[in-house]
Amino acid sequence: MSLFALAVCLVAFGALALAMERHQQALFGAPLAPPRTRLLRAAGWLGLAVAAALLIGRHGWALGLVYFSGQTSVAAGIVHGLLILQERRQATR
């Protein structure tokens, strides 16, 4: 369950990152349409809520929130690292 929650957090943070105009410009060369940006933002927040619900449902409120905090920290770090790696790759081209 924890690996699934981590995967959900990764996808959610990826969607939230893609909802930012700066990352859209870096990855796609142009900003996405506003409806698509809103959809990515909503999907990201929904994904985080689902991950929280999964972990709280499995471990209870006290420990579930601790696990959720850890999962979101790891997922955000991975997404941030991948964005940095992508920007450095594009800079060397």
PyMOL Python script that loads the backbone (N, CA, C, O; Angstrom):
from pymol import cmd

cmd.read_pdbstr("""\
ATOM      1  N   MET A   1       0.822  -1.198   0.000  1.00  0.00           N
ATOM      2  CA  MET A   1       0.000   0.000   0.000  1.00  0.00           C
ATOM      3  C   MET A   1       0.862   1.257   0.000  1.00  0.00           C
ATOM      4  O   MET A   1       0.520   2.246  -0.647  1.00  0.00           O
ATOM      5  N   SER A   2       1.985   1.221   0.726  1.00  0.00           N
ATOM      6  CA  SER A   2       2.831   2.401   0.790  1.00  0.00           C
ATOM      7  C   SER A   2       3.488   2.703  -0.554  1.00  0.00           C
ATOM      8  O   SER A   2       3.648   3.870  -0.912  1.00  0.00           O
ATOM      9  N   LEU A   3       3.865   1.681  -1.294  1.00  0.00           N
ATOM     10  CA  LEU A   3       4.449   1.922  -2.620  1.00  0.00           C
ATOM     11  C   LEU A   3       3.406   2.490  -3.580  1.00  0.00           C
ATOM     12  O   LEU A   3       3.713   3.345  -4.411  1.00  0.00           O
ATOM     13  N   PHE A   4       2.179   2.007  -3.457  1.00  0.00           N
ATOM     14  CA  PHE A   4       1.109   2.551  -4.297  1.00  0.00           C
ATOM     15  C   PHE A   4       0.853   4.011  -3.944  1.00  0.00           C
ATOM     16  O   PHE A   4       0.674   4.842  -4.835  1.00  0.00           O
ATOM     17  N   ALA A   5       0.835   4.330  -2.651  1.00  0.00           N
ATOM     18  CA  ALA A   5       0.637   5.712  -2.221  1.00  0.00           C
ATOM     19  C   ALA A   5       1.789   6.590  -2.702  1.00  0.00           C
ATOM     20  O   ALA A   5       1.576   7.738  -3.091  1.00  0.00           O
ATOM     21  N   LEU A   6       3.001   6.057  -2.677  1.00  0.00           N
ATOM     22  CA  LEU A   6       4.144   6.810  -3.193  1.00  0.00           C
ATOM     23  C   LEU A   6       3.980   7.069  -4.686  1.00  0.00           C
ATOM     24  O   LEU A   6       4.265   8.170  -5.158  1.00  0.00           O
ATOM     25  N   ALA A   7       3.528   6.077  -5.424  1.00  0.00           N
ATOM     26  CA  ALA A   7       3.306   6.253  -6.865  1.00  0.00           C
ATOM     27  C   ALA A   7       2.228   7.307  -7.120  1.00  0.00           C
ATOM     28  O   ALA A   7       2.359   8.122  -8.034  1.00  0.00           O
ATOM     29  N   VAL A   8       1.178   7.291  -6.324  1.00  0.00           N
ATOM     30  CA  VAL A   8       0.110   8.290  -6.470  1.00  0.00           C
ATOM     31  C   VAL A   8       0.673   9.682  -6.171  1.00  0.00           C
ATOM     32  O   VAL A   8       0.359  10.641  -6.876  1.00  0.00           O
ATOM     33  N   CYS A   9       1.496   9.796  -5.138  1.00  0.00           N
ATOM     34  CA  CYS A   9       2.118  11.085  -4.812  1.00  0.00           C
ATOM     35  C   CYS A   9       3.039  11.560  -5.928  1.00  0.00           C
ATOM     36  O   CYS A   9       3.072  12.750  -6.243  1.00  0.00           O
ATOM     37  N   LEU A  10       3.784  10.642  -6.525  1.00  0.00           N
ATOM     38  CA  LEU A  10       4.665  11.010  -7.639  1.00  0.00           C
ATOM     39  C   LEU A  10       3.870  11.572  -8.816  1.00  0.00           C
ATOM     40  O   LEU A  10       4.220  12.609  -9.379  1.00  0.00           O
ATOM     41  N   VAL A  11       2.802  10.876  -9.173  1.00  0.00           N
ATOM     42  CA  VAL A  11       1.961  11.343 -10.279  1.00  0.00           C
ATOM     43  C   VAL A  11       1.323  12.684  -9.928  1.00  0.00           C
ATOM     44  O   VAL A  11       1.239  13.580 -10.768  1.00  0.00           O
ATOM     45  N   ALA A  12       0.873  12.814  -8.680  1.00  0.00           N
ATOM     46  CA  ALA A  12       0.226  14.051  -8.249  1.00  0.00           C
ATOM     47  C   ALA A  12       1.196  15.226  -8.305  1.00  0.00           C
ATOM     48  O   ALA A  12       0.853  16.289  -8.824  1.00  0.00           O
ATOM     49  N   PHE A  13       2.397  15.044  -7.777  1.00  0.00           N
ATOM     50  CA  PHE A  13       3.374  16.134  -7.828  1.00  0.00           C
ATOM     51  C   PHE A  13       3.834  16.406  -9.257  1.00  0.00           C
ATOM     52  O   PHE A  13       4.139  17.548  -9.599  1.00  0.00           O
ATOM     53  N   GLY A  14       3.886  15.386 -10.084  1.00  0.00           N
ATOM     54  CA  GLY A  14       4.182  15.613 -11.495  1.00  0.00           C
ATOM     55  C   GLY A  14       3.121  16.473 -12.153  1.00  0.00           C
ATOM     56  O   GLY A  14       3.436  17.377 -12.926  1.00  0.00           O
ATOM     57  N   ALA A  15       1.859  16.188 -11.845  1.00  0.00           N
ATOM     58  CA  ALA A  15       0.759  16.987 -12.400  1.00  0.00           C
ATOM     59  C   ALA A  15       0.811  18.418 -11.882  1.00  0.00           C
ATOM     60  O   ALA A  15       0.595  19.361 -12.644  1.00  0.00           O
ATOM     61  N   LEU A  16       1.094  18.587 -10.594  1.00  0.00           N
ATOM     62  CA  LEU A  16       1.191  19.943 -10.050  1.00  0.00           C
ATOM     63  C   LEU A  16       2.357  20.707 -10.660  1.00  0.00           C
ATOM     64  O   LEU A  16       2.252  21.910 -10.901  1.00  0.00           O
ATOM     65  N   ALA A  17       3.459  20.025 -10.911  1.00  0.00           N
ATOM     66  CA  ALA A  17       4.601  20.690 -11.545  1.00  0.00           C
ATOM     67  C   ALA A  17       4.256  21.102 -12.972  1.00  0.00           C
ATOM     68  O   ALA A  17       4.611  22.195 -13.415  1.00  0.00           O
ATOM     69  N   LEU A  18       3.563  20.223 -13.685  1.00  0.00           N
ATOM     70  CA  LEU A  18       3.181  20.550 -15.060  1.00  0.00           C
ATOM     71  C   LEU A  18       2.111  21.634 -15.125  1.00  0.00           C
ATOM     72  O   LEU A  18       1.894  22.226 -16.181  1.00  0.00           O
ATOM     73  N   ALA A  19       1.447  21.897 -14.013  1.00  0.00           N
ATOM     74  CA  ALA A  19       0.459  22.966 -13.976  1.00  0.00           C
ATOM     75  C   ALA A  19       1.107  24.337 -13.845  1.00  0.00           C
ATOM     76  O   ALA A  19       0.428  25.358 -13.957  1.00  0.00           O
ATOM     77  N   MET A  20       2.408  24.366 -13.609  1.00  0.00           N
ATOM     78  CA  MET A  20       3.123  25.638 -13.482  1.00  0.00           C
ATOM     79  C   MET A  20       3.657  26.077 -14.845  1.00  0.00           C
ATOM     80  O   MET A  20       4.237  25.285 -15.588  1.00  0.00           O
ATOM     81  N   GLU A  21       3.449  27.346 -15.153  1.00  0.00           N
ATOM     82  CA  GLU A  21       3.834  27.858 -16.473  1.00  0.00           C
ATOM     83  C   GLU A  21       5.335  27.730 -16.724  1.00  0.00           C
ATOM     84  O   GLU A  21       5.754  27.461 -17.849  1.00  0.00           O
ATOM     85  N   ARG A  22       6.138  27.919 -15.693  1.00  0.00           N
ATOM     86  CA  ARG A  22       7.585  27.809 -15.865  1.00  0.00           C
ATOM     87  C   ARG A  22       7.986  26.414 -16.350  1.00  0.00           C
ATOM     88  O   ARG A  22       8.806  26.284 -17.258  1.00  0.00           O
ATOM     89  N   HIS A  23       7.413  25.387 -15.753  1.00  0.00           N
ATOM     90  CA  HIS A  23       7.751  24.025 -16.147  1.00  0.00           C
ATOM     91  C   HIS A  23       7.142  23.666 -17.501  1.00  0.00           C
ATOM     92  O   HIS A  23       7.727  22.886 -18.253  1.00  0.00           O
ATOM     93  N   GLN A  24       5.988  24.220 -17.813  1.00  0.00           N
ATOM     94  CA  GLN A  24       5.404  24.008 -19.133  1.00  0.00           C
ATOM     95  C   GLN A  24       6.328  24.577 -20.200  1.00  0.00           C
ATOM     96  O   GLN A  24       6.576  23.946 -21.227  1.00  0.00           O
ATOM     97  N   GLN A  25       6.828  25.771 -19.943  1.00  0.00           N
ATOM     98  CA  GLN A  25       7.730  26.415 -20.899  1.00  0.00           C
ATOM     99  C   GLN A  25       9.013  25.598 -21.062  1.00  0.00           C
ATOM    100  O   GLN A  25       9.510  25.434 -22.177  1.00  0.00           O
ATOM    101  N   ALA A  26       9.542  25.092 -19.960  1.00  0.00           N
ATOM    102  CA  ALA A  26      10.793  24.334 -20.016  1.00  0.00           C
ATOM    103  C   ALA A  26      10.613  22.987 -20.714  1.00  0.00           C
ATOM    104  O   ALA A  26      11.495  22.550 -21.453  1.00  0.00           O
ATOM    105  N   LEU A  27       9.488  22.334 -20.486  1.00  0.00           N
ATOM    106  CA  LEU A  27       9.290  20.991 -21.030  1.00  0.00           C
ATOM    107  C   LEU A  27       8.665  20.975 -22.419  1.00  0.00           C
ATOM    108  O   LEU A  27       9.024  20.148 -23.257  1.00  0.00           O
ATOM    109  N   PHE A  28       7.729  21.891 -22.663  1.00  0.00           N
ATOM    110  CA  PHE A  28       6.993  21.874 -23.929  1.00  0.00           C
ATOM    111  C   PHE A  28       7.343  23.025 -24.855  1.00  0.00           C
ATOM    112  O   PHE A  28       6.966  23.013 -26.027  1.00  0.00           O
ATOM    113  N   GLY A  29       8.063  24.023 -24.344  1.00  0.00           N
ATOM    114  CA  GLY A  29       8.429  25.165 -25.172  1.00  0.00           C
ATOM    115  C   GLY A  29       7.370  26.240 -25.234  1.00  0.00           C
ATOM    116  O   GLY A  29       7.609  27.305 -25.803  1.00  0.00           O
ATOM    117  N   ALA A  30       6.212  25.992 -24.668  1.00  0.00           N
ATOM    118  CA  ALA A  30       5.122  26.964 -24.656  1.00  0.00           C
ATOM    119  C   ALA A  30       4.166  26.597 -23.524  1.00  0.00           C
ATOM    120  O   ALA A  30       4.062  25.431 -23.142  1.00  0.00           O
ATOM    121  N   PRO A  31       3.473  27.595 -22.994  1.00  0.00           N
ATOM    122  CA  PRO A  31       2.505  27.278 -21.937  1.00  0.00           C
ATOM    123  C   PRO A  31       1.306  26.506 -22.500  1.00  0.00           C
ATOM    124  O   PRO A  31       0.919  26.677 -23.656  1.00  0.00           O
ATOM    125  N   LEU A  32       0.740  25.662 -21.655  1.00  0.00           N
ATOM    126  CA  LEU A  32      -0.453  24.913 -22.045  1.00  0.00           C
ATOM    127  C   LEU A  32      -1.680  25.814 -21.945  1.00  0.00           C
ATOM    128  O   LEU A  32      -1.637  26.880 -21.332  1.00  0.00           O
ATOM    129  N   ALA A  33      -2.756  25.373 -22.547  1.00  0.00           N
ATOM    130  CA  ALA A  33      -4.015  26.114 -22.487  1.00  0.00           C
ATOM    131  C   ALA A  33      -4.515  26.157 -21.038  1.00  0.00           C
ATOM    132  O   ALA A  33      -4.319  25.199 -20.290  1.00  0.00           O
ATOM    133  N   PRO A  34      -5.152  27.248 -20.642  1.00  0.00           N
ATOM    134  CA  PRO A  34      -5.637  27.367 -19.258  1.00  0.00           C
ATOM    135  C   PRO A  34      -6.534  26.214 -18.787  1.00  0.00           C
ATOM    136  O   PRO A  34      -6.397  25.785 -17.641  1.00  0.00           O
ATOM    137  N   PRO A  35      -7.449  25.693 -19.625  1.00  0.00           N
ATOM    138  CA  PRO A  35      -8.253  24.560 -19.131  1.00  0.00           C
ATOM    139  C   PRO A  35      -7.399  23.328 -18.807  1.00  0.00           C
ATOM    140  O   PRO A  35      -7.667  22.622 -17.835  1.00  0.00           O
ATOM    141  N   ARG A  36      -6.391  23.079 -19.609  1.00  0.00           N
ATOM    142  CA  ARG A  36      -5.510  21.937 -19.350  1.00  0.00           C
ATOM    143  C   ARG A  36      -4.687  22.165 -18.078  1.00  0.00           C
ATOM    144  O   ARG A  36      -4.451  21.232 -17.310  1.00  0.00           O
ATOM    145  N   THR A  37      -4.259  23.395 -17.865  1.00  0.00           N
ATOM    146  CA  THR A  37      -3.512  23.725 -16.654  1.00  0.00           C
ATOM    147  C   THR A  37      -4.388  23.523 -15.421  1.00  0.00           C
ATOM    148  O   THR A  37      -3.931  22.965 -14.424  1.00  0.00           O
ATOM    149  N   ARG A  38      -5.643  23.971 -15.480  1.00  0.00           N
ATOM    150  CA  ARG A  38      -6.561  23.766 -14.352  1.00  0.00           C
ATOM    151  C   ARG A  38      -6.813  22.286 -14.106  1.00  0.00           C
ATOM    152  O   ARG A  38      -6.910  21.852 -12.958  1.00  0.00           O
ATOM    153  N   LEU A  39      -6.919  21.516 -15.175  1.00  0.00           N
ATOM    154  CA  LEU A  39      -7.128  20.070 -15.037  1.00  0.00           C
ATOM    155  C   LEU A  39      -5.926  19.410 -14.366  1.00  0.00           C
ATOM    156  O   LEU A  39      -6.098  18.553 -13.499  1.00  0.00           O
ATOM    157  N   LEU A  40      -4.723  19.794 -14.751  1.00  0.00           N
ATOM    158  CA  LEU A  40      -3.520  19.243 -14.118  1.00  0.00           C
ATOM    159  C   LEU A  40      -3.456  19.612 -12.643  1.00  0.00           C
ATOM    160  O   LEU A  40      -3.107  18.786 -11.799  1.00  0.00           O
ATOM    161  N   ARG A  41      -3.796  20.856 -12.343  1.00  0.00           N
ATOM    162  CA  ARG A  41      -3.769  21.292 -10.943  1.00  0.00           C
ATOM    163  C   ARG A  41      -4.794  20.511 -10.119  1.00  0.00           C
ATOM    164  O   ARG A  41      -4.488  20.064  -9.014  1.00  0.00           O
ATOM    165  N   ALA A  42      -5.995  20.346 -10.646  1.00  0.00           N
ATOM    166  CA  ALA A  42      -7.032  19.596  -9.930  1.00  0.00           C
ATOM    167  C   ALA A  42      -6.638  18.131  -9.769  1.00  0.00           C
ATOM    168  O   ALA A  42      -6.856  17.542  -8.710  1.00  0.00           O
ATOM    169  N   ALA A  43      -6.063  17.544 -10.809  1.00  0.00           N
ATOM    170  CA  ALA A  43      -5.629  16.145 -10.728  1.00  0.00           C
ATOM    171  C   ALA A  43      -4.528  15.980  -9.689  1.00  0.00           C
ATOM    172  O   ALA A  43      -4.508  14.985  -8.965  1.00  0.00           O
ATOM    173  N   GLY A  44      -3.624  16.929  -9.608  1.00  0.00           N
ATOM    174  CA  GLY A  44      -2.555  16.868  -8.625  1.00  0.00           C
ATOM    175  C   GLY A  44      -3.086  16.905  -7.204  1.00  0.00           C
ATOM    176  O   GLY A  44      -2.694  16.091  -6.368  1.00  0.00           O
ATOM    177  N   TRP A  45      -3.973  17.842  -6.931  1.00  0.00           N
ATOM    178  CA  TRP A  45      -4.535  17.931  -5.583  1.00  0.00           C
ATOM    179  C   TRP A  45      -5.400  16.725  -5.258  1.00  0.00           C
ATOM    180  O   TRP A  45      -5.397  16.243  -4.125  1.00  0.00           O
ATOM    181  N   LEU A  46      -6.134  16.240  -6.233  1.00  0.00           N
ATOM    182  CA  LEU A  46      -6.948  15.043  -6.017  1.00  0.00           C
ATOM    183  C   LEU A  46      -6.059  13.837  -5.725  1.00  0.00           C
ATOM    184  O   LEU A  46      -6.379  13.024  -4.858  1.00  0.00           O
ATOM    185  N   GLY A  47      -4.960  13.722  -6.436  1.00  0.00           N
ATOM    186  CA  GLY A  47      -4.021  12.628  -6.192  1.00  0.00           C
ATOM    187  C   GLY A  47      -3.449  12.663  -4.789  1.00  0.00           C
ATOM    188  O   GLY A  47      -3.318  11.625  -4.141  1.00  0.00           O
ATOM    189  N   LEU A  48      -3.107  13.855  -4.316  1.00  0.00           N
ATOM    190  CA  LEU A  48      -2.592  13.973  -2.955  1.00  0.00           C
ATOM    191  C   LEU A  48      -3.664  13.614  -1.929  1.00  0.00           C
ATOM    192  O   LEU A  48      -3.364  12.990  -0.911  1.00  0.00           O
ATOM    193  N   ALA A  49      -4.901  14.001  -2.189  1.00  0.00           N
ATOM    194  CA  ALA A  49      -5.996  13.652  -1.282  1.00  0.00           C
ATOM    195  C   ALA A  49      -6.223  12.145  -1.259  1.00  0.00           C
ATOM    196  O   ALA A  49      -6.477  11.567  -0.202  1.00  0.00           O
ATOM    197  N   VAL A  50      -6.130  11.510  -2.424  1.00  0.00           N
ATOM    198  CA  VAL A  50      -6.291  10.051  -2.498  1.00  0.00           C
ATOM    199  C   VAL A  50      -5.178   9.353  -1.725  1.00  0.00           C
ATOM    200  O   VAL A  50      -5.434   8.410  -0.977  1.00  0.00           O
ATOM    201  N   ALA A  51      -3.953   9.813  -1.905  1.00  0.00           N
ATOM    202  CA  ALA A  51      -2.827   9.213  -1.185  1.00  0.00           C
ATOM    203  C   ALA A  51      -3.006   9.372   0.322  1.00  0.00           C
ATOM    204  O   ALA A  51      -2.749   8.440   1.084  1.00  0.00           O
ATOM    205  N   ALA A  52      -3.446  10.551   0.749  1.00  0.00           N
ATOM    206  CA  ALA A  52      -3.686  10.768   2.177  1.00  0.00           C
ATOM    207  C   ALA A  52      -4.775   9.831   2.683  1.00  0.00           C
ATOM    208  O   ALA A  52      -4.639   9.238   3.752  1.00  0.00           O
ATOM    209  N   ALA A  53      -5.845   9.698   1.926  1.00  0.00           N
ATOM    210  CA  ALA A  53      -6.942   8.816   2.342  1.00  0.00           C
ATOM    211  C   ALA A  53      -6.482   7.360   2.431  1.00  0.00           C
ATOM    212  O   ALA A  53      -6.857   6.639   3.356  1.00  0.00           O
ATOM    213  N   LEU A  54      -5.674   6.936   1.470  1.00  0.00           N
ATOM    214  CA  LEU A  54      -5.161   5.565   1.499  1.00  0.00           C
ATOM    215  C   LEU A  54      -4.313   5.314   2.741  1.00  0.00           C
ATOM    216  O   LEU A  54      -4.484   4.305   3.426  1.00  0.00           O
ATOM    217  N   LEU A  55      -3.418   6.218   3.020  1.00  0.00           N
ATOM    218  CA  LEU A  55      -2.509   6.020   4.149  1.00  0.00           C
ATOM    219  C   LEU A  55      -3.214   6.173   5.492  1.00  0.00           C
ATOM    220  O   LEU A  55      -2.928   5.427   6.428  1.00  0.00           O
ATOM    221  N   ILE A  56      -4.121   7.120   5.596  1.00  0.00           N
ATOM    222  CA  ILE A  56      -4.874   7.293   6.841  1.00  0.00           C
ATOM    223  C   ILE A  56      -5.812   6.111   7.059  1.00  0.00           C
ATOM    224  O   ILE A  56      -5.987   5.649   8.187  1.00  0.00           O
ATOM    225  N   GLY A  57      -6.412   5.627   5.981  1.00  0.00           N
ATOM    226  CA  GLY A  57      -7.289   4.463   6.101  1.00  0.00           C
ATOM    227  C   GLY A  57      -6.545   3.211   6.535  1.00  0.00           C
ATOM    228  O   GLY A  57      -7.097   2.372   7.247  1.00  0.00           O
ATOM    229  N   ARG A  58      -5.320   3.084   6.116  1.00  0.00           N
ATOM    230  CA  ARG A  58      -4.530   1.886   6.439  1.00  0.00           C
ATOM    231  C   ARG A  58      -3.874   1.961   7.814  1.00  0.00           C
ATOM    232  O   ARG A  58      -3.814   0.963   8.532  1.00  0.00           O
ATOM    233  N   HIS A  59      -3.375   3.161   8.184  1.00  0.00           N
ATOM    234  CA  HIS A  59      -2.567   3.280   9.395  1.00  0.00           C
ATOM    235  C   HIS A  59      -3.215   4.109  10.504  1.00  0.00           C
ATOM    236  O   HIS A  59      -2.637   4.248  11.582  1.00  0.00           O
ATOM    237  N   GLY A  60      -4.389   4.654  10.262  1.00  0.00           N
ATOM    238  CA  GLY A  60      -5.021   5.526  11.262  1.00  0.00           C
ATOM    239  C   GLY A  60      -4.538   6.961  11.106  1.00  0.00           C
ATOM    240  O   GLY A  60      -3.602   7.243  10.358  1.00  0.00           O
ATOM    241  N   TRP A  61      -5.204   7.863  11.832  1.00  0.00           N
ATOM    242  CA  TRP A  61      -4.894   9.281  11.675  1.00  0.00           C
ATOM    243  C   TRP A  61      -3.470   9.623  12.076  1.00  0.00           C
ATOM    244  O   TRP A  61      -2.771  10.314  11.335  1.00  0.00           O
ATOM    245  N   ALA A  62      -3.038   9.161  13.213  1.00  0.00           N
ATOM    246  CA  ALA A  62      -1.725   9.574  13.722  1.00  0.00           C
ATOM    247  C   ALA A  62      -0.596   9.090  12.819  1.00  0.00           C
ATOM    248  O   ALA A  62       0.182   9.894  12.305  1.00  0.00           O
ATOM    249  N   LEU A  63      -0.511   7.805  12.632  1.00  0.00           N
ATOM    250  CA  LEU A  63       0.576   7.254  11.833  1.00  0.00           C
ATOM    251  C   LEU A  63       0.363   7.492  10.336  1.00  0.00           C
ATOM    252  O   LEU A  63       1.330   7.648   9.591  1.00  0.00           O
ATOM    253  N   GLY A  64      -0.881   7.519   9.898  1.00  0.00           N
ATOM    254  CA  GLY A  64      -1.169   7.766   8.486  1.00  0.00           C
ATOM    255  C   GLY A  64      -0.679   9.129   8.028  1.00  0.00           C
ATOM    256  O   GLY A  64      -0.148   9.264   6.926  1.00  0.00           O
ATOM    257  N   LEU A  65      -0.858  10.146   8.877  1.00  0.00           N
ATOM    258  CA  LEU A  65      -0.377  11.480   8.516  1.00  0.00           C
ATOM    259  C   LEU A  65       1.144  11.545   8.511  1.00  0.00           C
ATOM    260  O   LEU A  65       1.735  12.278   7.718  1.00  0.00           O
ATOM    261  N   VAL A  66       1.777  10.780   9.396  1.00  0.00           N
ATOM    262  CA  VAL A  66       3.243  10.721   9.396  1.00  0.00           C
ATOM    263  C   VAL A  66       3.731  10.071   8.105  1.00  0.00           C
ATOM    264  O   VAL A  66       4.650  10.575   7.460  1.00  0.00           O
ATOM    265  N   TYR A  67       3.118   8.961   7.733  1.00  0.00           N
ATOM    266  CA  TYR A  67       3.488   8.300   6.475  1.00  0.00           C
ATOM    267  C   TYR A  67       3.220   9.209   5.274  1.00  0.00           C
ATOM    268  O   TYR A  67       4.020   9.270   4.341  1.00  0.00           O
ATOM    269  N   PHE A  68       2.092   9.910   5.308  1.00  0.00           N
ATOM    270  CA  PHE A  68       1.754  10.818   4.210  1.00  0.00           C
ATOM    271  C   PHE A  68       2.801  11.919   4.088  1.00  0.00           C
ATOM    272  O   PHE A  68       3.209  12.274   2.982  1.00  0.00           O
ATOM    273  N   SER A  69       3.229  12.452   5.208  1.00  0.00           N
ATOM    274  CA  SER A  69       4.261  13.487   5.197  1.00  0.00           C
ATOM    275  C   SER A  69       5.552  12.962   4.582  1.00  0.00           C
ATOM    276  O   SER A  69       6.191  13.648   3.784  1.00  0.00           O
ATOM    277  N   GLY A  70       5.930  11.759   4.951  1.00  0.00           N
ATOM    278  CA  GLY A  70       7.138  11.166   4.387  1.00  0.00           C
ATOM    279  C   GLY A  70       7.003  10.869   2.909  1.00  0.00           C
ATOM    280  O   GLY A  70       7.918  11.133   2.130  1.00  0.00           O
ATOM    281  N   GLN A  71       5.855  10.316   2.521  1.00  0.00           N
ATOM    282  CA  GLN A  71       5.633   9.988   1.105  1.00  0.00           C
ATOM    283  C   GLN A  71       5.657  11.245   0.242  1.00  0.00           C
ATOM    284  O   GLN A  71       6.249  11.249  -0.838  1.00  0.00           O
ATOM    285  N   THR A  72       5.010  12.319   0.719  1.00  0.00           N
ATOM    286  CA  THR A  72       4.994  13.545  -0.075  1.00  0.00           C
ATOM    287  C   THR A  72       6.379  14.172  -0.153  1.00  0.00           C
ATOM    288  O   THR A  72       6.740  14.751  -1.178  1.00  0.00           O
ATOM    289  N   SER A  73       7.149  14.065   0.907  1.00  0.00           N
ATOM    290  CA  SER A  73       8.509  14.612   0.872  1.00  0.00           C
ATOM    291  C   SER A  73       9.370  13.879  -0.145  1.00  0.00           C
ATOM    292  O   SER A  73      10.088  14.507  -0.924  1.00  0.00           O
ATOM    293  N   VAL A  74       9.300  12.567  -0.139  1.00  0.00           N
ATOM    294  CA  VAL A  74      10.087  11.771  -1.081  1.00  0.00           C
ATOM    295  C   VAL A  74       9.624  12.038  -2.518  1.00  0.00           C
ATOM    296  O   VAL A  74      10.447  12.241  -3.411  1.00  0.00           O
ATOM    297  N   ALA A  75       8.316  12.036  -2.734  1.00  0.00           N
ATOM    298  CA  ALA A  75       7.777  12.247  -4.081  1.00  0.00           C
ATOM    299  C   ALA A  75       8.135  13.632  -4.607  1.00  0.00           C
ATOM    300  O   ALA A  75       8.524  13.773  -5.766  1.00  0.00           O
ATOM    301  N   ALA A  76       8.008  14.659  -3.763  1.00  0.00           N
ATOM    302  CA  ALA A  76       8.349  16.014  -4.195  1.00  0.00           C
ATOM    303  C   ALA A  76       9.835  16.113  -4.526  1.00  0.00           C
ATOM    304  O   ALA A  76      10.214  16.780  -5.489  1.00  0.00           O
ATOM    305  N   GLY A  77      10.670  15.461  -3.739  1.00  0.00           N
ATOM    306  CA  GLY A  77      12.104  15.471  -4.019  1.00  0.00           C
ATOM    307  C   GLY A  77      12.443  14.795  -5.335  1.00  0.00           C
ATOM    308  O   GLY A  77      13.293  15.276  -6.086  1.00  0.00           O
ATOM    309  N   ILE A  78      11.783  13.685  -5.614  1.00  0.00           N
ATOM    310  CA  ILE A  78      12.030  12.979  -6.880  1.00  0.00           C
ATOM    311  C   ILE A  78      11.595  13.819  -8.061  1.00  0.00           C
ATOM    312  O   ILE A  78      12.332  13.942  -9.040  1.00  0.00           O
ATOM    313  N   VAL A  79      10.396  14.405  -7.985  1.00  0.00           N
ATOM    314  CA  VAL A  79       9.904  15.237  -9.090  1.00  0.00           C
ATOM    315  C   VAL A  79      10.806  16.457  -9.272  1.00  0.00           C
ATOM    316  O   VAL A  79      11.124  16.830 -10.401  1.00  0.00           O
ATOM    317  N   HIS A  80      11.211  17.067  -8.188  1.00  0.00           N
ATOM    318  CA  HIS A  80      12.100  18.231  -8.273  1.00  0.00           C
ATOM    319  C   HIS A  80      13.435  17.843  -8.917  1.00  0.00           C
ATOM    320  O   HIS A  80      13.944  18.558  -9.780  1.00  0.00           O
ATOM    321  N   GLY A  81      13.986  16.725  -8.497  1.00  0.00           N
ATOM    322  CA  GLY A  81      15.235  16.253  -9.085  1.00  0.00           C
ATOM    323  C   GLY A  81      15.105  15.963 -10.574  1.00  0.00           C
ATOM    324  O   GLY A  81      16.002  16.281 -11.355  1.00  0.00           O
ATOM    325  N   LEU A  82      13.987  15.360 -10.965  1.00  0.00           N
ATOM    326  CA  LEU A  82      13.772  15.073 -12.391  1.00  0.00           C
ATOM    327  C   LEU A  82      13.624  16.352 -13.210  1.00  0.00           C
ATOM    328  O   LEU A  82      14.086  16.419 -14.349  1.00  0.00           O
ATOM    329  N   LEU A  83      12.985  17.360 -12.635  1.00  0.00           N
ATOM    330  CA  LEU A  83      12.856  18.638 -13.349  1.00  0.00           C
ATOM    331  C   LEU A  83      14.218  19.298 -13.524  1.00  0.00           C
ATOM    332  O   LEU A  83      14.507  19.853 -14.584  1.00  0.00           O
ATOM    333  N   ILE A  84      15.048  19.243 -12.503  1.00  0.00           N
ATOM    334  CA  ILE A  84      16.406  19.801 -12.612  1.00  0.00           C
ATOM    335  C   ILE A  84      17.200  19.041 -13.659  1.00  0.00           C
ATOM    336  O   ILE A  84      17.883  19.649 -14.483  1.00  0.00           O
ATOM    337  N   LEU A  85      17.118  17.727 -13.635  1.00  0.00           N
ATOM    338  CA  LEU A  85      17.833  16.901 -14.610  1.00  0.00           C
ATOM    339  C   LEU A  85      17.390  17.232 -16.031  1.00  0.00           C
ATOM    340  O   LEU A  85      18.227  17.335 -16.929  1.00  0.00           O
ATOM    341  N   GLN A  86      16.103  17.397 -16.244  1.00  0.00           N
ATOM    342  CA  GLN A  86      15.583  17.716 -17.572  1.00  0.00           C
ATOM    343  C   GLN A  86      16.087  19.077 -18.046  1.00  0.00           C
ATOM    344  O   GLN A  86      16.474  19.227 -19.205  1.00  0.00           O
ATOM    345  N   GLU A  87      16.083  20.066 -17.155  1.00  0.00           N
ATOM    346  CA  GLU A  87      16.558  21.392 -17.546  1.00  0.00           C
ATOM    347  C   GLU A  87      18.054  21.373 -17.873  1.00  0.00           C
ATOM    348  O   GLU A  87      18.493  22.051 -18.802  1.00  0.00           O
ATOM    349  N   ARG A  88      18.828  20.610 -17.124  1.00  0.00           N
ATOM    350  CA  ARG A  88      20.270  20.520 -17.411  1.00  0.00           C
ATOM    351  C   ARG A  88      20.531  19.787 -18.718  1.00  0.00           C
ATOM    352  O   ARG A  88      21.455  20.129 -19.455  1.00  0.00           O
ATOM    353  N   ARG A  89      19.726  18.795 -18.998  1.00  0.00           N
ATOM    354  CA  ARG A  89      19.867  18.090 -20.274  1.00  0.00           C
ATOM    355  C   ARG A  89      19.585  19.015 -21.446  1.00  0.00           C
ATOM    356  O   ARG A  89      20.292  18.991 -22.453  1.00  0.00           O
ATOM    357  N   GLN A  90      18.548  19.827 -21.306  1.00  0.00           N
ATOM    358  CA  GLN A  90      18.215  20.755 -22.390  1.00  0.00           C
ATOM    359  C   GLN A  90      19.268  21.846 -22.531  1.00  0.00           C
ATOM    360  O   GLN A  90      19.499  22.347 -23.632  1.00  0.00           O
ATOM    361  N   ALA A  91      19.907  22.219 -21.427  1.00  0.00           N
ATOM    362  CA  ALA A  91      20.926  23.267 -21.488  1.00  0.00           C
ATOM    363  C   ALA A  91      22.184  22.792 -22.197  1.00  0.00           C
ATOM    364  O   ALA A  91      22.894  23.602 -22.793  1.00  0.00           O
ATOM    365  N   THR A  92      22.477  21.493 -22.146  1.00  0.00           N
ATOM    366  CA  THR A  92      23.679  20.985 -22.807  1.00  0.00           C
ATOM    367  C   THR A  92      23.470  20.724 -24.289  1.00  0.00           C
ATOM    368  O   THR A  92      24.437  20.454 -25.002  1.00  0.00           O
ATOM    369  N   ARG A  93      22.262  20.794 -24.763  1.00  0.00           N
ATOM    370  CA  ARG A  93      21.996  20.562 -26.194  1.00  0.00           C
ATOM    371  C   ARG A  93      22.295  21.772 -27.005  1.00  0.00           C
ATOM    372  O   ARG A  93      22.129  21.754 -28.225  1.00  0.00           O
TER     373      ARG A  93
END
""", "prot")
cmd.dss("prot")
cmd.show_as("cartoon", "prot")
cmd.util.cbc("prot")
cmd.orient("prot")
